[in-house]
Amino acid sequence: MSLSEKGLAALRERTSITLTKPTDVAKKTKTRAGEIEADEKLFDALRATRRRLADERNVPAYVIFSDVALREMARTYPTTPAEFRRIPGVGEQKLKDFAEPFLATIAEYLEANPRQTFGAPAPAPASEPAARRSALNDSEAETLRRFQRGESIDEIVRSLGFVRSTICMHLALAIESGASLARDQFFTPDQQAEIAVAFARIGGRNLVGLRDSLAGKYSIDELRIFRAFAQRADG
């Protein structure tokens, strides 16, 4: 390696030298929400639902769900709590708090609009283990084990420290996932017949409306479990 005449002169005269940093052409970029292909009309409807929920709670919209989560909903059209749980950003609490209004928005949209199909999503990073998406998580599986051992819902609530609605959501997810549970473990034959009549008339998309049609005789949690059995039978 040799110095040019200008370099030698700079050394002799102690001239300061400024080095230029090469341009980094291959910069790693993050996927933006807008780059996720989705049903744009449904995305707008989901944004409206998010805004309503955010206004009711007096929080920023992103606290409810990010645009990425909404676009995944508008891409995959989840219609059950089990499918909704697969959306990025949906944990135990958000499943309990927000599954119902967003699933209702999607169901209402699908009544008047066809599903769209999109290209295959990007594969998951190699570091993420492949898992059955229908599998229950640890707390859901523990709820199922305790119920199958004969513990009541209230006993499970006291043992695990969850609120009753969360335990009922666990059981609904277990039913949808094919767990060996029967309607008779939750409802008498007369109750099953009564709910089935209202369910056939109103459908299971709007559990609040279903509850009101039954004069509040059954809770949202109970009706969610009934709906899980109905959806499993339909599948």
Secondary structure, DSSP 8 states (H G I E B T S, - for coil): ----HHHHHHHHTT-----------S------GGGS---HHHHHHHHHHHHHHHHHHTS-HHHH--HHHHHHHHHH---SHHHHTTSTT--HHHHHHHHHHHHHHHHHHHHHS------------TTS----TT---HHHHHHHHHHHTT--HHHHHHHH---HHHHHHHHHHHHHTT-S--GGGT--HHHHHHHHHHHHHH-SS-HHHHHHHTTT-S-HHHHHHHHHHHHHHH-
